[in-house]
């Protein structure tokens, strides 16, 4: 379930349009069946395919051609597979070009997931991650340049300008940190209405980085106070990493910076059974895109065995964003039923079935009204 805060804002003048970018390597093998299921569930959606990466390079001589950019701009949102490297500029445009400022990564165990945890049934929370700032996109340079910074005179350790090396800049604006905090609170409020505890948890290194993580801490604290029905807790980021494994049942909505969220979201995926199970969505004021957490899996390309779950669940998040909430629930229930029955699982989950065999069982469950 997502709050209205993460739904398409503009009044629809017609059926919604989705730009479909299948991606590289094995990604198209999960994208194509996902789109077919989405067509079945929501026939009103108009899907427009666009090329990226190696396929676009071969066809247009450009990994991110103007045609793809135009289709992204003309659509209400984008469904993206995964990039094998050449298609990365497309993701950068979806992220920074469309200013999709918050990354939402649900972390929920379904019965049947091959989790390494002793009690995975307690894992059911959401990571809210900064999608624009922090240390991404890269802003790097030579160590010798740091001496030009006025603030370097007050650092507890002077920059080693006499040595060869590099530095990276971490950017944290109040505007972005506030948007991140509000997003977390709105989602926590929505989850609370359905029975979740309504707790916002901050993970940051505020003990060492007072100007960046310390400021994030202050902004999240102040924002949560504006929502009297919500609870707040905070942990140093290294302690939170431990709690993802030791006490996941204490988490509801977890707020993280860009790079911290990038790392810990993968840890969270590992706790439920792997990256092949984890969807994600990136929301902005006027745009959103949806993609699985996993990469393009070049080692699985052409084998027909990649797990489609993350792509399917990302599609469900897209349905909810476009206003097809009941259809999103249908898809989620069908996936949950497929895992619970356990008769048709992919190899990463201990089964022997192919991508399409798994998809066919999900479709059958949808048709039967799972």
N, C-alpha and C positions, 0 to 999 in steps of 0.2 A: 504494500500500500504506500502511495506517495501523497504528500499534501498538495493542495492547489498551488502552493508556492512553486512546485516543480512541474506545473502543467503549462501547456501552450497558452500564452497570454492573449494573442490576437484572436479576435472573433473570426471564425472560419467563413470565408466567402464561397467555399466549395469544399469538395473532398480534400483531405490533407494529402500532401505530397511528401514522399520519403525518397531521399537520394540514397541509393544502395551502392556501396563501394566494397566489392568482395575481398580485395586485398591480395596478398601474395601467398605462394607455397600452398599449404593445406587449408588456408582460410576459406577459399571458395567452396570447399567441400562441406563446410558447415553453414556457410551463408546461403547457398542456393536452396537447400531444404528448409531452412528457417523462413525464408521469404515465402515459400509455397505454403507453409503453415499459417503465416501471418495473412496471406491472401485469403485463405480459407476462413480464418476467424474474423477478418475485417475486410470484406470485399470492397468497401468504399475507399480504402486507401489506394492512392496511385503511387506505384513504385517506379522510379526512374533510375536506370543503371548508369554508372559512370566508371571510367577506368582510372587506375592509379598504378604506381610502381612499375614493375617490369612490363606488364601488359601495355600500359600507357606508353612506356618508352618505346616499345616495338611499334605501336600503332601511330603515335604522334611525334616520336622523337623527344618526348618530355615526360618525366615521371609524374608531373602535376600539370596537365594541360589546361588551357583556358576553358575548354568544354567542361571539364570536371568542376572547376571553380564556379562556373556559371550555373551548373546543375545543383551544386551545394547551396548557392545563394538563392536559387529559385524555390528550394524545398523548405518544408516546415522543420525538418530535422534530417539527420543522416544516420544510416545504419552502416557501421564500418566493421570489416572483418579483422584483419591484422596486417601490419606492414612488415615486410622482410628487410627493410632498409631503404630501398629507393623511394618507397612511397611515404617516407617520413614527412616531407613537406606538406602533404595533405593533412596529416594529423596536426602539424603545427598550425595550419590555417584553421582547422576546426576548433582548435584550442585557443590560440591567441588571436587569430584573425576574427573569429566569431565571438570572442570573449566569453567562452563557457567557463565560468569562474569557479564552479564547485564540482568535484568529482564524488559521486555517491557509489559506494561499493557494499552491497549487502553481504553479510557473512552469516549463512544459516545452514545448519546440517539437516539433511533429509535422511530418514531411515533408508539404509541401502548404500549411502555414501561410504567409501572405503577410508574412513578416518583413522589416523594413528592414535587418536586420543582414547583414553579409557572410558570417558563419559561424554561423548560428543553431543549427546542430546541437549546439553546445556548451552550450546553455541547458537546464538540468535541475536546478532547485533548489526549495526550499520556503521561503516567508516565514512566520515565526511572529511574530504581532503581538499586543501587549497589546490586549485588547478592552474594557477597563473603565475605565482610568484615564488619566493624562496630562492633556491639555487637553479631553477629551471625557468626560462631557457638559459643555456650556458652564457655567462658573462665572465670571461677569463682573461688573464694577461700575465705579463712577466712580473716576478716579485719586485724587481727594481722600481716598478711604477708606484709602489705603495707609499714611498716616501713623499710623494706629492699630496697625499691625503692629510689635511689638517688634523683630522681625528687620530691619525696614527701616533701623534705625539703623546696622547693620553692612554694608549694601549698599555696593558700591564707588561707586555713583552714587545719590544721594538721589532719592526719587520726586518728580516735578515737580507737587507738589500745588497750586501756584498756577495751573496750566494746565488747560484743559478737555481731557478725554480719557477713555479707558477702559483697564481692565486685564483680564487673563485669568489664572486660577489653574491651575497644573499640579500634579496630585496623583499621588504615586508612593509606594505603601506597600510595605514589605518583603514582606508576604504575597503581594501580586499579582506583584511582580517575581520572587519565588521560584517561584511557580506557572508563570510564563512561562518561566523558565530550565529547570525540570524538564520542561515540555512539549517544549522544544527538544531537550533531551538524549535524552528517550525516543524522539522521532521520528528523531533522528540515529542512535541505536542500532539502530532498526528498519531504517532505510535502509542502514546499514552491513552488516547481515546479508544484504542482497540485492545487494551489490556497490558501493554508494556509499562515498565516502571516510570518512564518519563525522566530519565537521567541523562544529562550531558556530561561526558567525561573528556577532559583535556589531557593530552599527552604532549609534553614539550620539555626542553632543556632550559627552563627559566632560571635555574640555579647558576648557570654559566653564561647564558646569553640574555642579559636583562633588557637590552635595547630591542631585540627582535622577539625571542620567545617570551621574555618577560612582558613585553607590550601585548603580545597575543593573549597571554594569561589574563591581563587586566581587562582587555576588551571582551573576552569570552565571559569572564566573571560578571562584568557589568551588564552584558546582554542577557545572560540567564536570569539575573535579578529582575529584569523587566517581564519575565514570565513566572509569576508567583507559583504556579502549579508544578513547575519543573524542579528537579534536584540537580545539584552540581557536585562533581568530584574531579580531582586533578591528581596526576602522577607524573613524576619525571619520566621521560620517554623510555629510559632503560628499564625502569620498574614496570611501565605499562607493557613493554615487550614481554616481560615475564608473566604478567597477568593474562595476556592473550592465551597463554598455555595453561597456567596454573588456576586461573579463576575467571574464565570467559562468561560465566553466569552472572557476574557483577557488572557486565557492560550492556549498554543499550544503544546510545549514539555517541560515537567516539570522534572527537575533533582533532585533526592532525595537520601539520604543515605539509607542503608539497613533497619534500624529499622524505620526511618521516612517514607520510602516508604511502608513498611509493613502495617503501621497504616493508612496512608492517602489514600492509594489505596482502602482500604475497605470503607473509608468515600466517596471516589469518586464513588464506586460501589453503595453505598446507594443513592447517588444523582440521579442516572439514573433509579433506580428501584430494586436494590438488587444484591447480590453476584451471583445469578443464571444467570446473564446476562453478566458477565465479564470474558473474556478470558485472557490468559497470555502466554508469551513465554520467555524462557531463552536461551540466545545465548552465545557461546564461539567462540574461533578461529576455532575449529575443530568439534564442536558438538553443538546440541541444543535439548531442550525438550520443550514440549507444554502441558499445563494443565489448567483446569478451576481454577478460583480464589477460588471458594467455596470448602468446605471440603467434607468429605465422607457422610455427612447427614444420620447418623444412624437412626434418627427418621423417615426417609422417606423410609428406605430400605424395599423392597418387596411390596411397595404400588403402584408402577408404576406412581407416580405423580411428580417426581423430574423434574425440568426444565432442558432441554438439551441444552439450548442456549449457555451457556458459553463453554461447551464441543465442540459444533459444531463450534463456532467461533474460538476456539483454533485450531481445525482441519483446518480451513481456513488459519490461520497463518502458519500452518505446510505446507500446499499445496504451499503457496507463497515461503516459505523457500526452498522447493524442486524444485522450478522452474515451478510450475503449477499455475501461476498468474491468468490466465483467469478462471480456475476452482475455484480458491479461490473467485474470484469476483462473480461467479455464485452462490456459496453457500451463500455468504453474501447477495446478492440481494434476494435470496429466503427467507432467514430469515427475512430480512427487509420487504418484501411483506407480509409475514405471520403475522407479528405484525401490519402492517399498516391496513390490512383487519380486524384483530381483532376477527375473528370468531372462532379461534381455539387456545386459550391461556391456559397455565397451571394455577394452582390455585394461585401461588404466584404473578401472573400478573392479577388477577381478573377474570380469566376464570374458566372453569370446566373440561377441557380436560386432558387426560392422557399424559404421556411422549410420547408414541408411536403414539397417535393421532396427536400430534404436529409434530412429525417427518414425518408422512405420508403426511401432508400438505406441509412441506418443500420439500419433494421428488417430490410431484406433481408439485410444482412451478418450480423446477429445470427442470423437464421433459418438461414443457410448455415453458421453456426459459425465466424465470423471470429475 
